[in-house]
Structure formats: structure tokens, C-alpha cells
Amino acid sequence: TWSIIARDSASGQFGIAVATKFFAVGARVPHIAAGIGGVATQALVNPYYGIDGVRLLREGKSPRDVLATLLAADDGRESRQLHIMDAQGRIAAHTGKECVDWCGHVSGDGFSIAGNMLAGAAVLDETAKAYAANGALPFAQRLIAAMRAGEAAGGDKRGKQSAALLIHDTEEWSALDLRVDDHTDPLAELERLEHVSRERWVHFREFLPTRENPAGITDRATIDAGIEAGIEAALAGQK
């Protein structure tokens, strides 16, 4: 299993991408507090690291303090892996002594990467290099490209099964939440789903309720026109 937590400097979005040889990784690993930070809990996963971690981030705790609080409450901490990043770019990470090799953590400007049961350190190094090198890509595509580079370096040494991509912007609901729960090539399928999301979903989501506009837009003619305009603009941009 390995994952990347990142913050897009242009949009302020937080994203987490993850892949593993295990079922439905997106259901347990990635957790994001919109505009505040992200938590990825993995290895012998403790779901409450994510649930309690984002709550503590919302309360204003630093990643280091969140990490210390979570580990102190868990006698199974040496079997866990956890990394956290906040909107200030502060990062904290823990890889327990009982996690399976290769395991570890790397970080850079605006991102944190951690993994266990990997083919080697190159998995994280190549994920980091690809993320840093692809700043011109849209955020979702940049995260997937980084994970694909890590997979090319060996990925999870057990093989492939599931992958996920979670992105939040200003709202408490996700801007994008894609899960490939059981697939022979999950990152390729994740990439396909991200492409499909750009056909209609990314345009439709602009009309959903927000805290500033609790009703959103409900006029179907307006929604349909907005979706079509978004599609046309996207096609024009590809020419």
C-alpha cells in the first residue's frame, strides 16, 4: 500500500491517492477535512486515525500534535502507518516497527507520501518525482500520474487490487471521490474513471448546494446549459 497526500497550490484543493493489493482501499485509507488537511491511515489500518485525525485538524491541532494524540491512544501503534498534512504544508508521519518492509515515508513541497509492503524505496521516490515534475497537469491527473510512476517502480510487492482518489475543495462534500475496489489494473481503471468524470460530473458539481448557496441551482435548463457550456469549453481547450 502507498498513498500521497497533496495540496494544489493553485486551487487550494486537498487530494489523496492510494493503491494496494487489498480490497476497497478507498473505504478506509483517505480522509480529508476540506481546506484544512488530510490523513491517510494504512498498514494494519486503524479507521479511527482518519475519523479522529480530521476532527483534531478541524479543532486547530498541528499534524505533529494530531499524530501524538492518535498514537498515544492505540496499543497497536507499531503495526500502523499514518501520515498527515495540513494547509500550512506541515507534515507528520509514523511507520510502526512492525510494518512490513519495504516501508517508509518521503515528503516534498506540498506533498507527503508513505507506503508499506512495497517493492522498495524507489516506489515512493518515483511517486514523488512524478508529482513534482507534473505541476502543469490538472490536480487529479497529477496525483494519478504520480501513483502510476510508483507502480512502474514496483508498487505493492504483493500485486494490485484496488485504488482510490479523493479530492476536496471548499465544501465538506468531496469534489471527486473515485474508488476502484477490485480490479486487475486498478490505477488504469482509476485513470479511466477520472477521464469520465470530466465528461459531465465536473460541470454538474458546480450547481450543487454549498454553504454560501444552500439551495444550489435547481433549474434543470440552467444546469443542462451549464454542463453543455463546460463540455464545449473543455473540447475547445483540447484543440
C-alpha positions as CSV (number, residue, x, y, z in Angstrom):
1,T,0.0,0.0,0.0
2,W,1.2,3.5,-0.7
3,S,-0.5,6.9,-0.7
4,I,0.1,10.5,-1.5
5,I,-1.5,13.5,0.3
6,A,-1.1,16.7,-1.6
7,R,-2.4,20.3,-1.7
8,D,-2.9,22.0,-5.0
9,S,-1.4,25.5,-4.6
10,A,-3.5,27.0,-7.4
11,S,-6.9,25.9,-6.2
12,G,-6.3,25.1,-2.5
13,Q,-7.8,21.6,-3.1
14,F,-6.6,18.7,-1.0
15,G,-6.2,15.3,-2.6
16,I,-5.3,11.8,-1.5
17,A,-4.5,8.9,-4.0
18,V,-3.8,5.4,-2.8
19,A,-3.2,1.9,-4.3
20,T,-2.7,-1.5,-2.8
21,K,-3.1,-5.3,-3.1
22,F,-6.2,-5.3,-0.8
23,F,-9.9,-4.9,-1.3
24,A,-11.6,-1.5,-1.3
25,V,-8.7,0.7,-0.1
26,G,-10.7,3.9,-0.7
27,A,-13.2,3.0,2.0
28,R,-10.6,3.2,4.8
29,V,-7.3,5.0,4.0
30,P,-8.1,8.5,2.8
31,H,-9.7,11.2,5.0
32,I,-9.8,14.9,4.2
33,A,-11.0,18.0,6.2
34,A,-11.9,20.5,3.4
35,G,-9.5,23.4,3.4
36,I,-7.7,22.1,6.5
37,G,-5.8,19.0,5.8
38,G,-5.6,15.3,5.0
39,V,-4.9,12.0,6.8
40,A,-4.0,8.6,5.4
41,T,-4.2,5.6,7.7
42,Q,-2.7,2.3,6.4
43,A,-0.7,-0.9,7.1
44,L,-2.9,-2.7,9.7
45,V,-5.3,0.2,9.3
46,N,-7.0,1.9,12.2
47,P,-10.1,3.7,10.8
48,Y,-10.3,6.0,13.8
49,Y,-6.9,7.5,12.9
50,G,-8.8,9.0,9.9
51,I,-12.0,9.8,11.8
52,D,-10.4,11.3,14.8
53,G,-7.5,12.8,12.8
54,V,-9.6,15.1,10.7
55,R,-11.6,16.1,13.7
56,L,-8.4,17.1,15.5
57,L,-7.2,19.0,12.5
58,R,-10.5,20.9,12.4
59,E,-10.0,21.8,16.0
60,G,-6.8,23.5,15.0
61,K,-4.3,20.9,16.1
62,S,-1.0,20.6,14.2
63,P,-0.2,17.4,12.3
64,R,2.5,16.6,14.9
65,D,0.0,17.0,17.8
66,V,-2.6,15.0,15.9
67,L,-0.1,12.2,15.4
68,A,1.0,12.2,19.0
69,T,-2.7,12.1,20.2
70,L,-3.7,9.2,17.9
71,L,-0.6,7.1,18.7
72,A,-0.9,7.6,22.4
73,A,-4.4,6.1,22.4
74,D,-3.5,3.0,20.4
75,D,-1.6,0.0,21.8
76,G,-1.4,-1.3,18.2
77,R,0.6,1.7,17.0
78,E,3.6,-0.3,16.0
79,S,1.5,-2.1,13.3
80,R,0.2,1.1,11.9
81,Q,1.3,3.6,9.3
82,L,-0.1,7.1,9.2
83,H,0.7,10.4,7.6
84,I,-0.9,13.8,7.9
85,M,-0.6,17.1,6.1
86,D,-2.3,20.5,6.8
87,A,-3.0,23.6,4.8
88,Q,0.3,25.2,6.1
89,G,2.2,22.3,4.5
90,R,3.2,20.9,7.8
91,I,3.6,17.1,7.7
92,A,3.8,14.4,10.4
93,A,4.3,10.6,9.7
94,H,4.6,7.4,11.6
95,T,5.6,4.0,10.4
96,G,5.4,1.4,13.2
97,K,8.3,-1.0,13.8
98,E,6.0,-4.0,12.9
99,C,5.1,-2.7,9.5
100,V,6.2,-4.9,6.6
101,D,9.2,-3.9,4.5
102,W,9.7,-2.0,2.4
103,C,8.1,0.7,4.4
104,G,8.7,4.4,4.9
105,H,7.8,8.0,4.2
106,V,9.0,10.8,2.0
107,S,7.8,14.4,1.6
108,G,8.3,17.5,-0.6
109,D,6.8,20.9,-1.3
110,G,3.1,20.4,-0.8
111,F,3.0,16.7,-0.6
112,S,3.5,13.7,1.7
113,I,4.0,10.0,0.6
114,A,4.0,6.9,2.7
115,G,3.9,3.2,2.0
116,N,4.4,-0.3,3.3
117,M,4.7,-3.8,1.8
118,L,6.4,-2.1,-1.2
119,A,8.9,-3.5,-3.7
120,G,11.4,-1.0,-2.5
121,A,12.2,2.7,-1.6
122,A,12.0,3.6,-5.3
123,V,8.2,3.3,-5.2
124,L,8.0,6.4,-3.1
125,D,10.9,8.1,-4.7
126,E,9.4,7.8,-8.2
127,T,5.9,8.8,-6.9
128,A,7.5,11.9,-5.5
129,K,9.5,12.7,-8.7
130,A,6.5,12.3,-10.9
131,Y,4.3,14.5,-8.7
132,A,6.9,17.2,-8.6
133,A,7.5,17.0,-12.4
134,N,3.9,17.3,-13.4
135,G,2.8,20.6,-12.0
136,A,1.2,21.6,-15.3
137,L,-1.3,18.8,-15.1
138,P,-4.8,19.2,-13.6
139,F,-4.6,18.2,-9.9
140,A,-6.5,14.9,-10.2
141,Q,-4.4,13.8,-13.2
142,R,-1.2,14.8,-11.4
143,L,-2.0,12.6,-8.5
144,I,-2.8,9.6,-10.7
145,A,0.4,10.2,-12.8
146,A,2.4,10.1,-9.5
147,M,0.9,6.9,-8.5
148,R,1.4,5.3,-11.9
149,A,5.1,6.2,-11.6
150,G,5.3,4.5,-8.2
151,E,3.6,1.4,-9.7
152,A,6.1,1.3,-12.5
153,A,8.8,1.2,-9.9
154,G,7.3,-1.9,-8.4
155,G,4.3,-0.7,-6.3
156,D,2.9,-3.1,-3.7
157,K,5.1,-6.2,-3.7
158,R,2.0,-8.4,-3.4
159,G,0.5,-7.1,-6.6
160,K,-2.6,-5.0,-7.5
161,Q,-6.2,-4.9,-6.4
162,S,-7.7,-1.6,-5.5
163,A,-7.0,2.2,-5.8
164,A,-8.8,5.4,-4.9
165,L,-8.7,9.2,-5.4
166,L,-10.3,11.6,-3.0
167,I,-10.3,15.4,-3.6
168,H,-11.9,18.1,-1.6
169,D,-12.1,21.9,-2.2
170,T,-14.1,24.4,-0.1
171,E,-17.1,22.3,0.7
172,E,-17.5,19.4,3.2
173,W,-18.6,17.1,0.4
174,S,-16.0,15.8,-2.0
175,A,-15.2,17.4,-5.3
176,L,-14.1,14.0,-6.6
177,D,-14.4,10.6,-4.9
178,L,-13.3,7.7,-7.1
179,R,-12.9,4.1,-5.9
180,V,-11.8,1.0,-7.7
181,D,-12.4,-1.7,-5.2
182,D,-11.4,-4.9,-7.0
183,H,-9.6,-4.8,-10.4
184,T,-6.7,-6.4,-12.2
185,D,-5.3,-2.9,-13.1
186,P,-6.8,-0.5,-10.6
187,L,-4.7,2.6,-11.3
188,A,-5.5,2.3,-15.0
189,E,-9.2,2.0,-14.1
190,L,-8.9,5.0,-11.8
191,E,-7.4,7.0,-14.6
192,R,-10.3,6.0,-16.9
193,L,-12.9,7.0,-14.3
194,E,-11.2,10.3,-13.8
195,H,-11.5,10.9,-17.5
196,V,-15.2,10.0,-17.4
197,S,-15.7,12.4,-14.5
198,R,-14.6,15.3,-16.8
199,E,-17.3,14.5,-19.3
200,R,-20.2,15.7,-17.1
201,W,-19.6,15.4,-13.3
202,V,-17.0,18.2,-13.0
203,H,-19.5,20.6,-14.7
204,F,-22.6,19.4,-12.9
205,R,-21.0,19.7,-9.4
206,E,-20.8,23.5,-9.9
207,F,-24.6,23.6,-9.4
208,L,-24.8,21.6,-6.2
209,P,-25.7,23.2,-2.8
210,T,-22.9,25.0,-0.9
211,R,-22.7,26.6,2.5
212,E,-23.0,30.0,0.7
213,N,-25.8,28.9,-1.5
214,P,-27.7,26.2,0.4
215,A,-30.2,25.5,-2.4
216,G,-27.7,25.4,-5.2
217,I,-29.1,25.6,-8.7
218,T,-32.2,23.6,-9.2
219,D,-33.4,24.8,-12.6
220,R,-32.7,21.9,-14.9
221,A,-32.5,24.1,-18.0
222,T,-29.8,26.2,-16.4
223,I,-28.0,23.0,-15.2
224,D,-28.1,21.4,-18.7
225,A,-26.9,24.6,-20.4
226,G,-24.0,24.9,-17.9
227,I,-23.0,21.3,-18.5
228,E,-23.0,21.8,-22.2
229,A,-21.0,25.0,-22.0
230,G,-18.5,23.3,-19.8
231,I,-18.2,20.4,-22.2
232,E,-17.7,22.8,-25.2
233,A,-15.1,24.8,-23.3
234,A,-13.2,21.6,-22.4
235,L,-13.3,20.4,-26.0
236,A,-12.1,23.8,-27.2
237,G,-9.2,23.6,-24.8
238,Q,-8.1,20.3,-26.2
239,K,-7.7,21.7,-29.7
